Amino acid sequence: MNSKERAPNKQPIYDLNRRNFLGMASMGVGAALFPNLSFGKIPGKKTSKFFEPSHKLKVVDDVDVIVCGAGPAGVSAAIAAARNGAHVRLFEVNGCLGGVWTAGLLTWIFDFNKPGLTREITEKLDERGARRGANQDKFVYEPDEMKLLLEDMCADAGVQFRLQTRLVAAYRDGPKLTTVITESRSGREAWRAKVFIDATGDGDLGALAGCGWDIGQGKDNVCQPLTMNAIVAVKDITQIQNCISFYGGDLTTHNGAVRHFKAEINRAGIDPSYGMPTLFHIRDNVVLLMANHEYGVKPYDADAMTAATVHARKEIFTIARGLRQLGGVWEGFQVIASAEQIGVRDGRRIHGRYTVTKNDLIIGERHDDAVTRATFNVDIHAETKAKNDIETISNGGFKTLPYDIPLRALIAKDVDGLMMAGRCISGDFTAHASYRVTGNAVAMGEAAGTVAAIASQGNRMPHEVDWKEAK
Ligand SMILES: Cc1cc2nc3c(=O)[nH]c(=O)nc-3n(C[C@H](O)[C@H](O)[C@H](O)COP(=O)(O)OP(=O)(O)OC[C@H]3O[C@@H](n4cnc5c(N)ncnc54)[C@H](O)[C@@H]3O)c2cc1C
C-alpha cells in the first residue's frame, strides 16, 4: 500500500481554511472526505461508526521548531535546532529519549564515523565509560547510559522535551503545516510552530499532514521483519566468548560467533526465527540478545504490532530457558529486560523533494546539498521464515558505494514547513535498507534541525534555505 489515493491535493481534510470546510460539509461531501465519520449522526445500534464531536483545544505553545519522535534522528534534530537559536519542542511517545537506541535496546551502532553530533555522542559515551570497542564507525553502547546522556544533552541545549506524548493529528493552512495535536497525561493539546520535523521513524507526522508516502516492497508492500532485543545476564562472559559478535572489539568475529551461537540454540532444541542470532557484550557479564524476527507486520497496524510483541517476548524467554537448561556455560543465562518497544526496521517513507534510490547506491551519487555520506551496505532481512532459512540477510545483489543523502530528501514535497529525518526520509525500499542505520539518522537529524532553525528565524520555508547557509 502507498498513499497515492490520499494525495493531499485531492483530500484537503487537514486544511484549516474554515470556509472550505463548512462549504464542503453543507454540500454533503463530508462523508466522502471523512470516510470514518458520520456527519451529525449520533451512533445507534445500527451503525458501527462513532461521530467524535469537535472541541476547542488550548494552544499550549507557539515555537520555532517542533520535532515529533525522539529517536537518534529526532534528538539530534532538536539539539541542533536549539543550538542554532530556535525555541524547540520535542515530543516522544515512549518514556525515554533515544527510540531504537534505548526503548528498543539496540546497543550496536553503525556508520557513526562522521563529523558533528555523532562524534560528540561518541566522546560523551567514552567520558561516561559507556562505550565498548575502539572503532568510531561501529561499537556497542550501554542503552541506559544513552537515555541519561540524551536527556542531559537536550536539557543543556535548551530543548523542551515531553515524554509519553503521542502526536495524533496535524493541520495545515493551505499547503503549510501549522499545528499538531498531541495526547498525553495532560490530555489532548495543540501546538504551533514555524517548522516541523517528522522524526517518528514511521512517518506519522508526514502521513497525518497529508503527504504522499510509500512503505515496504513489492505489490503487497512487504516490510522488513521486526525484532525484539533483550538484555541478558550470563554466568561468565569469558566462557561464551566464541558466541559473542565483535568480542573484545574484534570486528572479524561476527559470522563465526553467530554460527556458534545458533548451533547452541539448536542444541537446546530451538529453531530461532532469526537465522543470525546475535550476542553483543554490553559490559561485565551482561550481553544483548538479538535472536527474533517477526515477519510481515506493518508498523501502523496496532493489533499486528501487539501480537508480534507478545510473540517475540515469548520466543526470547523460550531461547533463554532452553539455553539455561543446557547447563554448563549457559547456566544462569537469564533475561534482565526485554525491549519496551519492538524494533521496527521499515516504516513510511515520506515523499520529499528528492528520492534516494538504489541507483544512487550503485553509482555512489554525489550532491551539492549532501547532508551526509552514507557508507553502510544494504541490509535486507528475509521477509518470511522460509526465506530466512535460505538467506537471512541480502545485500540487494550489488555492492553499495558510499553515496550522498541530499537535503532535498529531508524536505517534504507535498506539504510546506515540514522536514523529515531518520528512517522516514524520502527514499526507495533498497536505499532505505542502507541509510536507515543510526549514524545516518543522527547526521540527518542534525542537518534538519539546523535548517529548520535557519528557516524559522528568517520566516522562510525549509526549501528556501540554501544548504550552504547551514554548513
Ligand atoms: C532490530 C533492529 C536492529 C537494527 N540494527 C542496527 C544496528 O545494529 N546499528 C544501527 O546503527 N542501526 C540499526 N538499526 C536501524 C536503526 O536502529 C533505525 O533505523 C534508527 O533507529 C532510525 O532512527 P530514527 O530516529 O529514524 O527512528 P527510531 O529510532 O525508530 O525513533 C523514532 C521515535 O519516534 C517515536 N514516535 C513514533 N511515532 C510517534 C508519535 N506518533 N508520536 C510521538 N513519538 C513517536 C518513537 O517512539 C521513537 O522513539 C536496527 C533497527 C532495528 C529495528
PDBQT file of the ligand as one rigid body, heavy atoms in Angstrom, charges set to zero:
ROOT
HETATM    1  C1  LIG A 501      16.141  -4.750  15.258  1.00  0.00    +0.000 C 
HETATM    2  C2  LIG A 501      16.887  -3.641  14.639  1.00  0.00    +0.000 A 
HETATM    3  C3  LIG A 501      18.248  -3.737  14.509  1.00  0.00    +0.000 A 
HETATM    4  C4  LIG A 501      18.960  -2.681  13.983  1.00  0.00    +0.000 A 
HETATM    5  N1  LIG A 501      20.315  -2.779  13.947  1.00  0.00    +0.000 NA
HETATM    6  C5  LIG A 501      21.020  -1.646  13.791  1.00  0.00    +0.000 A 
HETATM    7  C6  LIG A 501      22.393  -1.606  14.131  1.00  0.00    +0.000 A 
HETATM    8  O1  LIG A 501      22.977  -2.630  14.501  1.00  0.00    +0.000 OA
HETATM    9  N2  LIG A 501      23.035  -0.408  14.059  1.00  0.00    +0.000 N 
HETATM   10  C7  LIG A 501      22.413   0.735  13.657  1.00  0.00    +0.000 A 
HETATM   11  O2  LIG A 501      23.043   1.793  13.639  1.00  0.00    +0.000 OA
HETATM   12  N3  LIG A 501      21.102   0.712  13.284  1.00  0.00    +0.000 NA
HETATM   13  C8  LIG A 501      20.397  -0.436  13.373  1.00  0.00    +0.000 A 
HETATM   14  N4  LIG A 501      19.060  -0.453  13.084  1.00  0.00    +0.000 N 
HETATM   15  C9  LIG A 501      18.425   0.677  12.407  1.00  0.00    +0.000 C 
HETATM   16  C10 LIG A 501      18.195   1.835  13.302  1.00  0.00    +0.000 C 
HETATM   17  O3  LIG A 501      18.113   1.480  14.633  1.00  0.00    +0.000 OA
HETATM   18  C11 LIG A 501      16.949   2.650  12.993  1.00  0.00    +0.000 C 
HETATM   19  O4  LIG A 501      16.654   2.697  11.674  1.00  0.00    +0.000 OA
HETATM   20  C12 LIG A 501      17.133   4.023  13.628  1.00  0.00    +0.000 C 
HETATM   21  O5  LIG A 501      16.735   3.915  14.954  1.00  0.00    +0.000 OA
HETATM   22  C13 LIG A 501      16.465   5.131  12.946  1.00  0.00    +0.000 C 
HETATM   23  O6  LIG A 501      16.382   6.226  13.834  1.00  0.00    +0.000 OA
HETATM   24  P1  LIG A 501      15.080   7.102  13.847  1.00  0.00    +0.000 P 
HETATM   25  O7  LIG A 501      15.345   8.178  14.857  1.00  0.00    +0.000 OA
HETATM   26  O8  LIG A 501      14.718   7.480  12.476  1.00  0.00    +0.000 OA
HETATM   27  O9  LIG A 501      13.903   6.133  14.317  1.00  0.00    +0.000 OA
HETATM   28  P2  LIG A 501      13.541   5.474  15.717  1.00  0.00    +0.000 P 
HETATM   29  O10 LIG A 501      14.740   5.051  16.467  1.00  0.00    +0.000 OA
HETATM   30  O11 LIG A 501      12.524   4.440  15.397  1.00  0.00    +0.000 OA
HETATM   31  O12 LIG A 501      12.869   6.664  16.546  1.00  0.00    +0.000 OA
HETATM   32  C14 LIG A 501      11.567   7.154  16.273  1.00  0.00    +0.000 C 
HETATM   33  C15 LIG A 501      10.992   7.687  17.569  1.00  0.00    +0.000 C 
HETATM   34  O13 LIG A 501       9.745   8.303  17.309  1.00  0.00    +0.000 OA
HETATM   35  C16 LIG A 501       8.812   7.931  18.303  1.00  0.00    +0.000 C 
HETATM   36  N5  LIG A 501       7.467   8.034  17.740  1.00  0.00    +0.000 N 
HETATM   37  C17 LIG A 501       6.938   7.288  16.748  1.00  0.00    +0.000 A 
HETATM   38  N6  LIG A 501       5.674   7.691  16.473  1.00  0.00    +0.000 NA
HETATM   39  C18 LIG A 501       5.417   8.729  17.321  1.00  0.00    +0.000 A 
HETATM   40  C19 LIG A 501       4.286   9.557  17.527  1.00  0.00    +0.000 A 
HETATM   41  N7  LIG A 501       3.169   9.428  16.785  1.00  0.00    +0.000 N 
HETATM   42  N8  LIG A 501       4.346  10.498  18.491  1.00  0.00    +0.000 NA
HETATM   43  C20 LIG A 501       5.474  10.647  19.247  1.00  0.00    +0.000 A 
HETATM   44  N9  LIG A 501       6.577   9.881  19.096  1.00  0.00    +0.000 NA
HETATM   45  C21 LIG A 501       6.554   8.932  18.129  1.00  0.00    +0.000 A 
HETATM   46  C22 LIG A 501       9.212   6.507  18.641  1.00  0.00    +0.000 C 
HETATM   47  O14 LIG A 501       8.722   6.130  19.911  1.00  0.00    +0.000 OA
HETATM   48  C23 LIG A 501      10.727   6.589  18.587  1.00  0.00    +0.000 C 
HETATM   49  O15 LIG A 501      11.281   6.949  19.821  1.00  0.00    +0.000 OA
HETATM   50  C24 LIG A 501      18.298  -1.511  13.556  1.00  0.00    +0.000 A 
HETATM   51  C25 LIG A 501      16.922  -1.421  13.662  1.00  0.00    +0.000 A 
HETATM   52  C26 LIG A 501      16.213  -2.469  14.199  1.00  0.00    +0.000 A 
HETATM   53  C27 LIG A 501      14.748  -2.326  14.329  1.00  0.00    +0.000 C 
ENDROOT
TORSDOF 0
